Amino acid sequence: MVFVPSPTHGGHSVTPVEQPPTPVKLVIAGGFGVGKTTTVGSISEIRPLTTEAAITEVAAGVDDLTHTPGKTSTTVAMDFGCITIDPTLKLYLFGTPGQDRFGFMWDDLVEGALGGLVIVDTRRLDDCYAAVDYFEHKDVPFAVAVNAFDGEVEHDLDEVRWALDIAEHVPLTVFDARKTGSVRDALLVVLGVALARAEAAGAP
């Protein structure tokens, strides 16, 4: 908040002027069908922008729908939403497409991001290697969140960390992509990692 002079009958006073919240870009990543679009939609304070396309018979032959038989569409470019955390901070969320054939878009989506959230489906851990490797290679701070489909997780977190070869300093948690509070908590973990990285970089 800043103050600007304001004329009054007896002289001058100051009037508070609200500063807009600081914008922060976060990326929501992961494999096909792990819940990225649901995550953005669950917490966004605006109607999310999605680039969904119908899953055709050809696409169904390429994308594994074994664990998502009811899925009829998929993200082909990105998802976008935003949420104001408090008066000083607003998160802009960019969800990546999950299929390898759309991987060329990731560099543009991650450009300028403070951090990333990698969503994992424990029924299909193989689909999540690419996202973990990407953030490690780009040296972007990130956290990993296991999406509890139907309230269940098929492997404990130690097993997931070992299977995905996630470094010990990378936070690993469980969340529910359908629940606003759970998504918020996962995003706050990412913010914590990113801020810790920024503070360490600025330390003498």
VMD Tcl script that draws the C-alpha trace (Angstrom):
set ca {
  {0.00 0.00 0.00}
  {1.26 3.46 -0.85}
  {0.06 6.90 0.25}
  {-0.59 9.95 -1.91}
  {-1.33 13.54 -0.81}
  {-5.00 14.46 -0.70}
  {-6.28 18.03 -0.14}
  {-8.61 18.64 2.81}
  {-10.24 21.74 4.32}
  {-7.52 22.14 6.92}
  {-4.50 21.37 4.77}
  {-3.30 18.05 3.40}
  {-3.78 14.47 4.45}
  {-2.75 11.17 2.95}
  {-4.99 8.72 1.16}
  {-4.06 5.04 0.98}
  {-3.85 3.57 -2.51}
  {-4.08 -0.19 -2.86}
  {-1.29 -1.80 -4.84}
  {-2.30 -4.67 -7.11}
  {-1.11 -8.12 -5.96}
  {2.21 -9.40 -7.27}
  {1.63 -11.74 -10.24}
  {3.30 -15.15 -10.04}
  {3.27 -17.73 -12.82}
  {3.09 -21.42 -11.92}
  {2.94 -24.39 -14.28}
  {0.78 -27.46 -13.69}
  {2.33 -30.46 -15.45}
  {2.07 -34.22 -15.63}
  {1.11 -37.10 -17.88}
  {-2.07 -37.71 -19.84}
  {-5.22 -37.76 -17.72}
  {-3.58 -37.13 -14.33}
  {-5.92 -34.25 -13.43}
  {-4.23 -31.06 -14.63}
  {-7.38 -29.51 -16.09}
  {-9.36 -30.49 -12.99}
  {-6.69 -28.93 -10.76}
  {-6.82 -25.58 -12.54}
  {-10.60 -25.59 -12.69}
  {-11.01 -26.47 -9.01}
  {-9.25 -23.36 -7.75}
  {-9.45 -20.71 -10.46}
  {-11.39 -17.60 -9.47}
  {-12.22 -16.99 -13.12}
  {-13.77 -19.36 -15.59}
  {-10.73 -21.38 -16.72}
  {-9.52 -21.12 -20.27}
  {-9.18 -24.61 -21.67}
  {-8.14 -25.94 -25.05}
  {-9.95 -29.25 -24.98}
  {-10.41 -31.42 -28.05}
  {-12.49 -34.55 -28.38}
  {-10.64 -37.85 -28.14}
  {-11.14 -39.51 -31.50}
  {-10.78 -43.20 -32.29}
  {-7.32 -42.45 -33.69}
  {-6.25 -40.62 -30.51}
  {-7.71 -43.37 -28.36}
  {-5.39 -45.77 -30.12}
  {-2.41 -43.62 -29.12}
  {-3.37 -42.44 -25.61}
  {-3.85 -45.02 -22.87}
  {-7.44 -44.73 -21.63}
  {-7.30 -47.86 -19.47}
  {-7.56 -45.95 -16.21}
  {-9.65 -43.08 -17.58}
  {-12.38 -44.80 -19.60}
  {-14.80 -41.91 -19.15}
  {-12.39 -39.32 -20.55}
  {-13.82 -37.89 -23.76}
  {-11.57 -34.85 -24.30}
  {-7.97 -33.83 -23.76}
  {-5.91 -30.65 -23.51}
  {-4.11 -29.87 -26.76}
  {-2.50 -26.53 -25.91}
  {-2.93 -25.38 -22.32}
  {-5.27 -24.68 -19.44}
  {-5.27 -21.27 -17.79}
  {-6.71 -19.95 -14.55}
  {-5.80 -17.64 -11.70}
  {-6.31 -17.34 -7.96}
  {-5.63 -14.48 -5.55}
  {-3.90 -15.99 -2.52}
  {-3.98 -12.78 -0.48}
  {-3.98 -9.02 -1.20}
  {-0.28 -9.18 -2.08}
  {-0.11 -12.31 -4.27}
  {-1.96 -13.62 -7.32}
  {-1.13 -16.91 -8.99}
  {-1.48 -17.41 -12.73}
  {-1.78 -21.12 -13.49}
  {-0.78 -22.68 -16.80}
  {-1.58 -26.34 -17.35}
  {0.49 -28.23 -19.91}
  {-0.80 -30.82 -22.37}
  {0.06 -34.31 -21.18}
  {0.81 -36.17 -24.40}
  {4.36 -36.44 -25.69}
  {3.29 -35.21 -29.13}
  {2.46 -31.81 -27.60}
  {5.73 -31.58 -25.67}
  {7.10 -28.90 -27.99}
  {4.78 -26.41 -26.26}
  {6.27 -26.86 -22.81}
  {9.18 -24.44 -23.26}
  {6.82 -21.57 -24.05}
  {4.49 -22.41 -21.17}
  {7.31 -22.68 -18.62}
  {9.03 -19.45 -19.72}
  {8.95 -17.02 -16.80}
  {7.41 -19.49 -14.34}
  {8.44 -19.25 -10.69}
  {7.83 -22.96 -10.17}
  {5.89 -26.03 -11.20}
  {3.57 -28.66 -9.77}
  {3.99 -32.13 -11.26}
  {0.84 -34.21 -10.81}
  {1.23 -37.97 -10.53}
  {-1.26 -40.79 -10.99}
  {0.13 -43.80 -9.09}
  {-1.70 -46.15 -11.46}
  {0.47 -44.88 -14.33}
  {3.80 -43.79 -12.91}
  {5.54 -44.24 -16.27}
  {3.57 -41.29 -17.68}
  {5.10 -38.93 -15.12}
  {8.81 -39.48 -15.78}
  {8.91 -36.90 -18.57}
  {7.51 -34.07 -16.42}
  {9.89 -34.75 -13.52}
  {12.86 -34.95 -15.90}
  {11.79 -31.75 -17.65}
  {11.75 -29.60 -14.53}
  {15.01 -31.08 -13.29}
  {16.67 -30.42 -16.65}
  {15.33 -26.84 -16.78}
  {16.33 -26.29 -13.14}
  {12.88 -24.95 -12.32}
  {11.79 -25.36 -8.67}
  {8.95 -27.87 -8.44}
  {6.96 -30.12 -6.15}
  {5.30 -33.44 -6.91}
  {1.68 -34.07 -5.89}
  {0.04 -37.50 -6.09}
  {-3.58 -37.15 -7.16}
  {-5.77 -39.33 -4.94}
  {-8.21 -40.66 -7.52}
  {-11.36 -41.85 -5.73}
  {-9.60 -40.98 -2.48}
  {-7.03 -43.74 -2.95}
  {-3.31 -43.91 -3.69}
  {-1.95 -47.24 -4.87}
  {1.64 -46.72 -3.64}
  {3.00 -44.96 -0.58}
  {5.09 -41.82 -1.06}
  {8.43 -43.50 -0.42}
  {7.70 -45.95 -3.22}
  {6.66 -43.13 -5.55}
  {9.82 -41.15 -4.77}
  {11.96 -44.22 -5.47}
  {10.09 -45.18 -8.67}
  {10.32 -41.68 -10.16}
  {13.83 -41.07 -8.79}
  {12.69 -37.83 -7.17}
  {15.47 -36.05 -5.28}
  {15.06 -35.79 -1.50}
  {14.86 -31.98 -1.60}
  {11.80 -32.09 -3.88}
  {8.57 -32.03 -1.83}
  {6.23 -34.97 -2.43}
  {2.66 -34.83 -1.20}
  {-0.84 -36.22 -1.77}
  {-3.75 -34.04 -2.86}
  {-7.21 -34.21 -4.40}
  {-7.48 -32.27 -7.67}
  {-11.26 -31.90 -7.18}
  {-11.01 -30.00 -3.89}
  {-10.12 -26.31 -3.77}
  {-8.43 -26.43 -0.39}
  {-6.33 -29.42 -1.32}
  {-5.19 -27.77 -4.57}
  {-4.38 -24.56 -2.69}
  {-2.20 -26.46 -0.22}
  {-0.30 -28.16 -3.06}
  {0.32 -24.80 -4.78}
  {1.56 -23.30 -1.52}
  {4.13 -26.09 -1.34}
  {5.41 -25.04 -4.77}
  {5.55 -21.41 -3.64}
  {7.56 -22.43 -0.60}
  {10.11 -24.27 -2.74}
  {10.40 -21.39 -5.20}
  {10.81 -18.75 -2.49}
  {13.42 -20.85 -0.71}
  {15.35 -21.12 -3.99}
  {15.10 -17.35 -4.53}
  {16.28 -16.60 -0.98}
  {19.20 -19.00 -1.32}
  {20.20 -17.38 -4.60}
  {20.15 -13.95 -2.98}
  {22.12 -14.99 0.08}
  {25.66 -13.56 0.32}
}
mol new
graphics top color blue
foreach p $ca { graphics top sphere $p radius 0.5 }
foreach p [lrange $ca 0 end-1] q [lrange $ca 1 end] { graphics top cylinder $p $q radius 0.2 }
display resetview
